[in-house]
């Protein structure tokens, strides 16, 4: 995909067709948004290292779900 991937992801996001992962942690209470991706399986493949990095920070709870949506800043929200 290379040169076309960023505009394609931006277009998919603008149309509400992009795949995002919503990752919630407790202690600290933070919501992270990871994406956008055009294909769900690409998001799933790229998500594992992101989750591993968050787990290394030691949150009490780490939950995630995959969502097809339109999403803009902020991508990290502290509660």
Buried (B, 14 or more C-beta within 10 A) or exposed (E): EEEEEEEBBEBBBEEEEBBBBBBBBEEEEBBBBBBBBBEEEBBEEEBEEBBEEBEEEEBEEBEBEBBBBEBEEEEEEEE
